[in-house]
Amino acid sequence: MPSLRKRAKIQAENAEPKDECSFFSELPSDSEEDNKEDSIWEPQKRVPRNRRQPASKGSKRKQGSRVKKSSQQVDDESKDVAVKEELNSPVAIVDADLEEKSHKLHTTKTLKTAAKKQKKPVQRAKKRLKVDEETSQPSPFEAGGSHVETPSTSTCGDACKKEESEDNFTVEPSPVKRIRTESCPQGRPARVPDGASDIKEEVEMNWDIVQVLSERTNIEPWVCANIIRLFNDDNTIPFVVRYRKELINNLDADFLREVRQTLDELRDVAKKVHSRIQKIKKDGKMSECLLQALLNCKTFEELEHVSAPYKMGSKGTKAQRAKQLGLEGAAWTLLENPGQLNLLSYIRPDVKGLSELNDIETGVQHILADMIAKDKDTLDFIRGLCKHRYICIQSSLAKVSSKKVNEKEVDKFQLYQNFSCNIRTIHHHQILAINRGENLKILTVKINISDGVRNEFHRWCIQNRWRPRGFARPELMKILHNSLNDSFKRLIVPLLCREFRAKLTSDAEKQSVMMFGQNLRQLLLTSPVPGRTLMGVDPGYKHGCKLAIISPTSQILHTDVVYLHCGQGFREAEKIKRLLLHFNCRTVVIGNGTACRETEAYFADLIMKNYFAPLDVVYCIVSEAGASIYSVSPEANKEMPGLDPNLRSAVSIARRVQDPLAELVKFDPKHIGVGMYQHDVSHTLLKATLDSVVEECVSFVGVDINICSEVLLRHIAGLNANRAKNIIEWREKNGPFINREQLKKVKGLGPKSFQQCAGFVRINQDYIRTFCSRQHTDSSGQSQEAAMVTNEKLGKKKNKADVTLIPNPLDQTCIHPESYDIAVRFLSSIGGSLCEIGKPEMQQKINLSLGKEGIEKTAERLQTTAHTLQVIIDGLSQPKTFDIRTDFDKPDFKRSIVCLEDLQVGTVLTGKVENATLFGVFVDIGVGKAGLIPIQFITEAKLSKTKRRRSLGLGPGEKVEVKVLNVDIPRSRISLDLLRVL
């Protein structure tokens, strides 16, 4: 052993000069007494451990002999380690209950896969990036000479492709749910193929995307792996949520959207990293350590921090200029062998930057500061330290704001002109408000990191991470201390501030967008009011109030303009009464725009006087946000040609009560205006989220494909504008769809699109029977033949026309065609028939069968999953007229009005939620101004279990009972307390 220690010390003293990124592995004391410990230090950096990946438990036994192996043996052992990692890697399990059943089969498959992979090289990512072998050096971004994190070699590779045909959990061209395995003949999901957690990405990084996604979303890794696979196969969120619940562990649509957003962010980071790598390689500045540092980046801020010095056109950092003067060797000598460092030998009187000793010390200091600021372990330590220390964000009034911004704008940010809050407790709406004030040059914002963080960081660096390996003279220790201070203040603190601000802003924007999506869902799923003739009123002063009367089927019956606020109210009342009586209209819908309250008071006064007798007229107020934009759009011009745009707004207002979903999908959802700081968040994120919410709502409600509009159809999962247009054209040319299989004959609707949309398309059997009876009574008989024989002229492929047109009662349910066979077998087992779908008799038979056997055993007998069987049961038992929107609130119809001045503190009222934000909920209590329920008054105890959701428990359209806490008439502000949800 003494000989080994002496030999190790000799090797350390004769070590070759390191490149700009290599560094030491052990950090002894800086005193002479600690020199004894230097003798037992072994230069682990000499061992090419950069090829070793993080080893699992199975590979720890051979770590002790790695130093004694030759380079060839190390290469062979690295392959063995890779194989053992594959054998010991965590496997994603879709159903944990079946782990023991499939263990033997899984082990056999894994051993075969490992044997094949043992023959292949491990360094796939390095070959893809075409990194020269000459640049392979130990990375400075790992602790003390430890192994370098190589780019992910994703051991699933070809195994994933081979397994895909056997255990693919999604439906490919043939709509059959392939989740049955040899070890699980019941069809219940079994163990995912080996390497399922190592998803093959287009660009590979040093981190596993499944693991990082799981950490950021707090979702199990196996669920994340399944979600990535489902999204890679172009599955839509509505399809996954309804028909693939067993693969996502019953997550809802909001969670899936959050996972997809995070996944897209990680992939964007990976793409930008590799783009930056190629650019740096093209400039000839790439080194192995820089490559590993870039591949370790998980955020855009980290990437910017690492790659900033290598951008084209940059003058170079202070550290780079010092390295060009040849001071890098001095910096490394100070750390590894300070006793042999003589800074006077670097003095060059004729060279700028080397003419004086002070210049040399400054150059060494800049190099050390740069090394410290880019060290991965150092950054991880300071980030972890900040998580447990007080870090605050501060905002104050900008000095130049009063000169360029008017006083009204400045007063809006009065709360934030001297604001300070812990970054871990600050609310999302406060971040968005501060950001808006900063963008308007009204506020200045900064992140304040306490001195305690700096002192502890400095102490840790000197005692652990950046401790010299030998005795360092006081003047050298002074350089090291200055380097730490310079690195912390000039490089690390700005990086941390950027990261904190970016994280706070990103989280606030995501929360704001999610809140917008929840509010939008509440509006879209507002219960429709079918079977009524409605009068829509678009209020106005000078240009009058626009009227539109629509039939129960949304057809325009009459349009007109009345001037209610120009001294002609009594005369116009006669016209309104005549119209209501002529069309037997009992419901008036008033838009909440200009002159809304005056118009409401006008109708309320007439109703209280019983002016419209014998009709019992009621009215309601709806949001007209987006109506004016839609009225001048090409869609409105196509739907209502020749009609004045102002009258189109009145038609849209009336239809929003009759069928809110069908009307609100006609324009961009961001114009609905139920969000918070929607103009300050990412427009790309906002549009993607809102479009996804619209798709979710339309799909879950379902559409009758034979009567729905093209605008509504394009929002069905799996469809788009072109496919919806082709479906409408096919319907107009060939008549109504008889069954879902006919969708395959539509141009542009392939197997994948059919799989995604088929479960959300309904075919009304009564409509089909009526159509077939008409065709049967046709004297020519040709129409009947066309109804029973396919049209072979349609479509480019002849096999698309080989579909027999026979109505199927299951096409009116939410059951997917891939489960029709299971549904028929289930009906046979309970003694039911297709004619009983949706009837009470069917519900009785289902309850009797499940009471005897239970849903789990029934699913096992039918060789399917409990989730799939539950969808089948729902589809068979739900009435034909079932609509999920019936569980949501309807518009609040009124006959009288209350003024703001009539309110008193303590009054208990009922109202309807208008908008939900992160700081409270705005409630319309019928006084012309919405009251605010602060967030602290919305507690779980006040919400029913059916109303509790992930964030706030209330959304637009919900009825609540509130108590008035405060009325500020001059400022028109009402403070409310939530009593209960009605």
Buried (B, 14 or more C-beta within 10 A) or exposed (E): EEEEBEEBBEEBEEBEEBBBBBBBBBBBBBEEEBBEEBEBBBBBBBBBBBBBBEBBEEBEEBEEEBBEBEEEEBBEBBBEBBBBBBBBBEBBBBBEEBEEBBEEBBEEBBEEBBEEBEEEEBBBBBEEBEBEEEBBBBBBBBBBBBBBBBBBBBBBBBBBEEBBEEBBBBBBEEBBBBBBBEBBEBBBBBBBBBBBBBBBBEBBBBBBBBBBBBBBBEBBBBBBBBBBBBBEBEBBBBBBBBBBBBBBBEBEBBBBBBBBBBBBBBBEBBEBBBEBBEBBBEEEBBBBBBBBBBBBBBBBBBBBBBBEBBEEEEEEBBBBBBBEBBBBBBBBBBBBBBBEBEBEEBEEEEEEBBEEEEBBBBBBBBBBBBBBBBBBBBBEBBEEBBEEEEBBBBBBBBEEBEEEBEEEBBEBBEEBBEBEBEBEEBBBBBBBBBBBBBEBBBBBBEBEBEEEBBEBBBEBBBEBBBBBBBBBEEEBBEBBBBBBBBBBEBBBBEBBBBBBBBBBBBEBBBBBBBBBBBBBBBBBBBBBBEEBBBBBBBBBBEEBBBBBBBBEEBEBBEBBBBBBBEEEBEEBBEEBBEBBEEBEBBBBBBBBBBBBBBBBBBBBBBBEEEBBEEBEBBBBBBBBBBBBEBBEBEEBBEBBEEBEBBBBBBBBBBBBBBBBBBBBBBBBBBBBEBBBBBEBBBEEBBBBBBBBBBBBBBBBBBBBBBEBBBBBBBBBBBBEEEBBBBBBEBBEEBBBBBBBBBBBBBBEBEEBBBBBBBBBBBBBBEBBEEBBEEBEEEEEEEBBEBBEEBBEEBBEEEEBBEBEBEBBBBBBBBBBBBBBEBBEBBBEBBEBEBEBBBBEEBBBBBEEBBEEBEBEEBBBBBBBBBBBBEBBBBBBBBEBEBBBBEEBBBBBBBEEBBEBEEBEEEEEBBBBBBBBBBBBBBBBBBBBBBBBBBBEBBEEEBBEEEBEEEEBBBBBBBBBBBBBBEBEEEEEBBBBBBBEBE
